[in-house]
Amino acid sequence: MRGARALSFIDAAKGLAPQIRASMEEIERSRRLPLPLVEAMAQAGLFRLWIPRKLGGEEADPMTLVRVVEEISRVDGAAGWCMAIGGEYGAFGGYLPADAAREIYGSDPQVRTAGAFRPFGDAVTVDGGYRVNGRWPLGSGCQHSAWIVGGCRILDGDQPRLRPDGTPVTRILFFPAADCEILDTWHSIGLRGTGSHDYAVANVFVPAARSLSFREPPTEAGPLYAMPTIALFATVLAAVPLGIARHAIDIVRELARTKIASRSRRGLTEDTTMQANLGIAEAALRSARAFLYETLDEAWEAVS
C-alpha cells in the first residue's frame, strides 16, 4: 500500500493526537488505554492494516503500520505500544486456517488481538484440538482485546511432543478473551498504560484449527506474509522508541524557548553546548529512523 491510501491511515493516526493527549492522565492512573481511545483507533481502521484483504483487512505494506505506530508513539509511548501489538497481530490472519481466520478476524471489523508467544502453556492433545492450562506474562493490551494468544508446548498425554532434533513442539493458540483470567501484575514506571498484565487459562479447549506455528508456511500468498514474521514484528516495535525519542526532542525544543542556561545566563536557544547536544540527538534519531525504513523498503521489494 502506497500513496493516498497509506497517507490516509497515517493522517488518521496524527488526528488522534488531541484525544491521546487528553487521555494521558487516565492512561497513567488506570495503567491501560481508555476504551474510547481504543475504539477511536479501531474505527480509524488502524488495527486492520495487516489483516488479509479477503477477511476485510488492508494487507498494507509494513511501512504503513510502522508510520502509524511512530506517529501515535510520538504522543504517548503506551498508546503506540498497544497500537503496535494490536496492529501487527492482524498478520496472524495470514497464517491461520481459513475458517479460523474468518472466525477471529473476519467477523468483527474492529477486532483486537493480544498475548505472548513464549511457550508458558501446556496444550494436551485431545479429540479435535487441545486442552490448555497456562499463565503468560506481558499481555500488552489484553484488557481491550477480543482474542488473546498464548504460546504452548504440545503434549501427548503427559509427554512433550518432540521434533526430529529433540526440541519440544510449540504452537500459538487463540483464546476468546472471556476464557482468560487477567491478573493485576503490571505496576511499571514506564509504559504504564500498556496494561501488560499476566493472564492465565485453566482447562480451556482450543480447536486444532485455532492454532498456528511460524515454522509452517502461511495460508495467504501475499508478500506481507512472506516476510520472516518475528523479524517483521520487531520492526513495528522499533517504531515505538522512534516516536518516544521524537517526543523527547520536541519537549527539549519547547523548553529551550524559555529556559535560561545557568553557566551562560543566555537562553538555551543561544547556548552552543545545548544546541550541539540537540544536534547529536537529532542525528542519532534520524539515522536510526532512516535505517529502519530503508531496510524495510529493501525487504518489501524482495518479497514483492
ROTORPA-980104 format. One line per field, with one value per residue (C-alpha): residue number from 1; x, y, z. Coordinates in pm, whole numbers, plus 50000, padded with zeros to 5 digits. Layout:
BEGIN
seq <- (NUM	...);
px <- (X	...);
py <- (Y	...);
pz <- (Z	...);
//
This chain:
BEGIN
seq <- (1	2	3	4	5	6	7	8	9	10	11	12	13	14	15	16	17	18	19	20	21	22	23	24	25	26	27	28	29	30	31	32	33	34	35	36	37	38	39	40	41	42	43	44	45	46	47	48	49	50	51	52	53	54	55	56	57	58	59	60	61	62	63	64	65	66	67	68	69	70	71	72	73	74	75	76	77	78	79	80	81	82	83	84	85	86	87	88	89	90	91	92	93	94	95	96	97	98	99	100	101	102	103	104	105	106	107	108	109	110	111	112	113	114	115	116	117	118	119	120	121	122	123	124	125	126	127	128	129	130	131	132	133	134	135	136	137	138	139	140	141	142	143	144	145	146	147	148	149	150	151	152	153	154	155	156	157	158	159	160	161	162	163	164	165	166	167	168	169	170	171	172	173	174	175	176	177	178	179	180	181	182	183	184	185	186	187	188	189	190	191	192	193	194	195	196	197	198	199	200	201	202	203	204	205	206	207	208	209	210	211	212	213	214	215	216	217	218	219	220	221	222	223	224	225	226	227	228	229	230	231	232	233	234	235	236	237	238	239	240	241	242	243	244	245	246	247	248	249	250	251	252	253	254	255	256	257	258	259	260	261	262	263	264	265	266	267	268	269	270	271	272	273	274	275	276	277	278	279	280	281	282	283	284	285	286	287	288	289	290	291	292	293	294	295	296	297	298	299	300	301	302	303	304);
px <- (50000	50150	50021	49694	49553	49858	49863	49501	49590	49897	49684	49423	49695	49807	49445	49420	49680	49433	49235	49554	49684	49350	49370	49728	49650	49390	49635	49891	49635	49446	49751	49559	49427	49077	48825	48704	49061	49094	48761	48875	49190	48980	48722	49006	49092	49437	49409	49319	49626	49787	49472	49433	49218	48991	48900	48819	49163	49403	49702	49914	50288	50499	50600	50240	50186	50530	50450	50115	50283	50555	50300	50098	50413	50521	50226	50223	50451	50197	49935	50195	50296	49936	49886	50195	50077	49718	49823	50091	49888	49647	49909	49802	49508	49755	49876	49558	49342	49071	48776	48961	49099	48747	48611	48872	48949	48662	48358	48445	48571	48735	48888	49187	49430	49686	49907	50253	50440	50664	50553	50438	50126	50073	49836	49739	49618	49255	48995	48960	49218	49390	49309	49516	49649	49900	49999	50180	50343	50334	49990	50000	49650	49482	49208	49077	49120	48861	49116	49431	49710	49947	50249	50215	50411	50220	50181	50078	49945	50194	50490	50601	50588	50937	51072	51330	51606	51474	51331	50970	50693	50525	50227	50048	49688	49397	49160	48846	48919	48633	48828	49127	49180	49361	49593	49677	50056	50150	50284	50568	50715	50734	50470	50219	49925	50004	49817	50080	49934	49982	49693	49600	49374	49260	49141	49030	48954	49102	49014	49321	49242	49267	49643	49947	50322	50560	50753	50465	50405	50146	49799	49794	50017	50066	50413	50329	50309	50626	50843	51002	50727	50919	51164	50871	50701	51023	51031	50689	50805	51110	50874	50775	51115	51147	50824	50922	51260	51092	50860	51164	51333	51007	50998	51357	51289	50982	51172	51460	51232	51209	51487	51800	52136	52295	52652	52598	52282	52163	51857	51904	51823	52150	52355	52611	52655	52284	52246	52536	52384	52046	52208	52369	52032	51861	52126	52102	51725	51720	51988	51805	51479	51636	51797	51466	51268	51547	51577	51201	51183	51454	51284	50946	51092	51244	50924	50711);
py <- (50000	50330	50673	50826	50514	50478	50851	50836	50594	50793	51109	50925	50838	51201	51305	51100	51319	51550	51254	51078	51392	51436	51075	51074	51122	50847	50621	50663	50629	50326	50151	50078	50264	50412	50218	50530	50581	50215	50238	50551	50372	50075	50289	50453	50104	50102	49753	49605	49717	49370	49158	48980	49159	48862	48895	49264	49391	49621	49385	49700	49715	49716	50080	50200	50032	50137	50501	50475	50336	50602	50885	50755	50687	51046	51148	50861	50558	50327	50406	50342	50010	49889	50003	49806	49484	49511	49613	49353	49065	49111	48923	48604	48603	48509	48200	48050	47801	47981	47906	48004	48319	48415	48345	48564	48837	48834	48863	49184	49483	49626	49309	49339	49062	49047	48794	48641	48387	48223	47864	47906	47695	47321	47204	46838	46683	46569	46482	46783	47005	47080	47109	47404	47530	47809	48153	48413	48747	49073	49053	49409	49526	49217	49423	49566	49263	49011	48733	48651	48423	48210	48003	47640	47318	47041	46735	46383	46261	46385	46387	46679	46615	46646	46747	46529	46743	46669	47015	47048	47119	47451	47632	47964	47908	48155	48201	48411	48685	48556	48231	48417	48541	48877	48902	49250	49234	49539	49808	49954	50303	50332	50239	50203	50235	49920	49707	49434	49210	48838	48625	48262	47989	47676	47360	47551	47360	47508	47361	47249	47498	47784	47745	47821	47780	48013	47703	47624	47815	48095	48026	48358	48417	48795	48943	49063	48702	48600	48811	48645	48707	48764	48998	49180	49222	49363	49643	49760	49763	49964	50244	50295	50422	50627	50806	50842	50987	51240	51335	51389	51615	51807	51865	51991	52229	52367	52401	52580	52868	52982	52805	53004	52821	52876	52878	53138	53314	53300	53130	52766	52851	53050	52805	52633	52325	52264	52314	52077	51807	51859	51818	51489	51363	51468	51294	50974	50964	51044	50787	50515	50605	50611	50271	50117	50244	50178	49817	49766	49907	49667	49369	49467	49494	49147	48972	49162);
pz <- (50000	49892	49805	49914	50084	50308	50385	50494	50775	50876	50882	51091	51343	51356	51400	51720	51892	52075	52211	52321	52497	52673	52795	52922	53291	53278	53094	53373	53652	53521	53368	53049	52744	52788	52583	52394	52269	52168	51985	51802	51687	51575	51393	51201	51071	51228	51380	51040	50847	50840	50823	50485	50229	50184	50555	50513	50613	50432	50395	50394	50342	50661	50629	50665	51001	51123	51037	51218	51530	51514	51496	51792	51997	51938	52156	52407	52417	52581	52318	52047	52201	52215	51857	51756	51923	51804	51453	51389	51533	51245	51041	51220	50980	50709	50899	51042	50850	50653	50883	51200	51035	50934	51283	51453	51200	50953	51178	51365	51164	51478	51624	51858	51949	52231	52406	52432	52219	52478	52544	52903	52847	52816	52542	52577	52252	52269	52007	51776	51943	52272	52642	52768	53101	53137	53257	53048	53137	52944	52781	52646	52553	52698	52866	52541	52314	52198	52140	52336	52216	52417	52320	52431	52445	52272	52494	52401	52731	52987	52750	52531	52159	52013	51674	51498	51653	52003	52076	52201	51952	52030	51882	51932	52042	52034	52329	52345	52599	52816	52869	53014	53368	53371	53673	53804	53779	53569	53806	53599	53594	53214	52956	53239	53004	52807	53062	53019	53288	53329	53208	53258	53123	53307	53131	52819	52499	52181	51839	51644	51366	51613	51639	51428	51406	51227	51123	50889	50564	50570	50437	50250	49947	49972	50020	50372	50488	50303	50533	50841	51094	51416	51241	51081	51419	51567	51308	51427	51790	51679	51579	51944	52068	51750	51840	52205	52105	51876	52164	52389	52135	52090	52468	52472	52184	52363	52690	52518	52425	52788	52979	53078	53095	53438	53308	53035	53156	52798	52660	52562	52202	52205	52415	52194	52414	52429	52054	51983	52204	52043	51702	51812	51936	51614	51403	51608	51575	51203	51124	51320	51152	50804	50864	50970	50672	50421	50542	50533	50180	50062	50226	50082	49731	49770	49882	49632);
//
